[in-house]
Amino acid sequence: MIPPGKTLGVLGGGQLGRMFAHAAERLGYRVHIYEPSTDSPAAEVSAHAVHAPYTDLESLEAFVRGCDVVTYEFENIPTEPLWRLENAAVFHPKWQILEVAQNRLREKTWLRKNNFPHVRFAECEAGGDLAEAIRSIGLPCVVKTADFGYDGKGQQKVTDDLSLGRAVASFKGQRAVVEQWVDFKCELSVIVARSTAGEMQCFPVAENIHTKHILDFSILPARIAPGIQAKACAIAEAIAERLCLTGLLAVELFLTDRGELLVNEMAPRPHNSGHWSLDGCVTSQFEQHVRAVTGLPLGDVSLTAPAVVMVNILGDAWKWAHDKCVGEPDWAAVLGTPRAHLHLYGKKEPRPGRKMGHFTVTAESTEAALELARALKAAL
Ligand code: AMP
């Protein structure tokens, strides 16, 4: 066990690192951040920050040697420096898990090989025959880049010959994954924590609504049958176990009309769809992450209200004129509502699509929470 007072290192300095640092420091840990850019949400609230590229082995080694355990707040970190340094510090989770999660093709191949339910897919090597891969899956389908994709970036839906031609032209020379298009009933996510002792705790399943491929609302509890909830948790726990994970794992799933659950993506870190837990759960996902990687007992994951809704605040909520930002959102309504909690990430430059913050509301029913959340979002 790594007791409070010790130093936790985080690779990555985004908002997930910032909220991790808040939770860790509350428990008495010191947090060190390693982040290439000099202006980062996490460095601002941490005891120490190093700004250097992930590939700068000397800086990275000095950093990890100064930490009692090292974890991550995003998975797209080059793994070569990590395996070179694997004996220089304790890393949770291990770099092998990042390697699976940071590449869609490896991730999907891993799911298939380990018999976890996933969306039917075909791979297309760089320079391979994408049209053939698309034909093998059938229309409609979606083509995604194999590497470093998130929030719908590098994705194209293919519905007919015209969009097929467009996809072939724009993915030319790239490694890609072709996935069957799923007409899902809803999107769900589950976050599971697994500690150094192998103890596991699954947060309640979130129902997620995406707009333009980016998470917009998370609704807790998800409006699904208890059997589906249990099945989603069982899938996430089995994946965490199979990966020998220590830390957090977020698993995003599609629920089909036939009641099937299909894994879409996994991320071995705190997740946007778990932000609700800061205000609607006994233990937040960030505190749970701290507990898992330090070997503290895991915390209770019960909801603290009958319904919780989280709303992402993107740069789009700022006032724009001719592509120039001309003003902030109006925070008055969200700040003036007792059961709403505003979280801003301290990012200086708003951009459309950029995650700037979020807010949560709690209420006696899902309908009431959603209605309030929508009204507060509109009032921004
Ligand atoms: P991703 O970047 O893979 O998480 O995709 C972002 C969003 O695009 C998902 O949350 C879904 O809303 C949508 N999406 C991705 N893949 C599919 C698919 N195979 N079928 C239907 N919708 C999808």
Residues whose N, C-alpha, C, O or C-beta is under 5 A from the ligand:
A	BS01	AMP	V119 V142 Y150 D151 G152 E179 Q180 W181 V182 H210 H213 E265
